[in-house]
C-alpha cells in the first residue's frame, strides 16, 4: 500500500499554457496524484512570462476561466516576486510537506532558497527537468546547484545519462510525460472540418526548416485539402509562408480546446524540435501523447523512439518531406487504415502513458528510493 504524501510542486505556471507545454502534463500529473489520495499543491508566480503573455491574447482570460472550470480540484498557491528568496515565508509554507519538487523552468534564486530550507526542514527535494538545456546549455542547469537535491526527475533516458555523466549525479529517475486522459480522449464528431491539423509553436528557429519540409512543402501539393496550424510566436515571415502554402494559421489555441480540434480533423503530424531529433532521441513532445489519446492518426517527422514508448503501428515516421506527403495522401485516401492506426495509438496510451501511470511511478520512486 502506497504511503500518502504531501507534495509541493513549484511550476512556472500550470494556469497558463501559452508557449508552456509543461503545463499540459503537470495539470494531469497533479490531478492524478490527488486521485491516488496524495495531497498536491502547486506553487507558481502570480505574474510570469507565460501567464503575462497569455493575458495579451484575445482568448487569454477565457483560457484562464476554462482552466479553472476544468480543473477545480487542483490547489494552486501564487506568490509575488519579492517572496522568491523570503526564507521565513517558505519555511512556514513548506513546513508540513514530505516532498518538494522544483521544475527547471524556475529561477535559480528559488532553487537556492529551497536548498537552504531543506537543511532545516525534513522534506525531500527533487529537481524536475523536461527540457534540453542540461545537454545544450549545461551551464544554465549548473546555476540550480542540482547536486544538492535529493534526486532528479527527467523525461527521457538520454537526459538521465546527461545528469549521470556530465553532472555526476547517481539518483536520477526517468519520468516520461503522458496524456491527461480525463481531458484528452476521443470525442464524437459529426463532421471533419479539417483534413490535417498541427498544434505547435514556432520554436525560435529550432524547427523552422523542419516545418517547411514536413508540413508546408507537402501542403503546397495538396491545395484542395483543408490544413491548419495553431500556435504562438510565429513571426510575420512565417505567417506569410503558411499563407503561401495554402495553410490556415489559427494563432493561439487553448490546450483544453485541442481534443475538439483533433476529433474534427482526419489526421495530425508531429514535428520535433531539432534538439530532440538529433542529440536527445527518445523524447517526444507532450502533444504526441495528447493527440494519440484523442484517437487521431499521427505522422511524425524523424525522431528515434529509443525509450520504446510506442509499438510499430501506433504512429508513422516519415524520413523526409516527400515521404511525409505520400503518407498524408495514403491516410486521407484510406480511412480504414487511418482508423486502425488511431486505435493502435490510443490503445498504447491507455495501457502505458496516462498521467495516472506517471503519478504511480513518481510516488513509487519517492516511497521506495528516497523516503525511509
Secondary structure, 3 states (H helix, E strand, C coil): CCCCCEEEEECCCCCCCCCCCHHHHHHHHHHHHHHCCCEEEEEEECCCHHHHHHCCCCCHHHHHHHHHHHCCCCEEEEECHHHCCCHHHHHHHHCCCCEEEEECCCCHHHHHHHHHHHCCCCCEEEEEECCCHHHHCHHHHHCCCHHHCCEEEECCHHHHHHHHHCCCCCCEEECCCCECCCCCCCCCCCCCCEEEEEECCCCCCCCHHHHHHHHHHHHHCCCCCCEEEECCCCCHHHHHHHHHCCCEECCCCCHHHHHHHHHCEEEEEECCCHHHHCCCCCCCCHHHHHHHHCCCEEEECCCCCCCCCCCCCCCEECCCHHHHHHHHHHHHHCHHHHHHHHHHHHHHHHHHCEHHHHHHHHHHHHHHHHCC
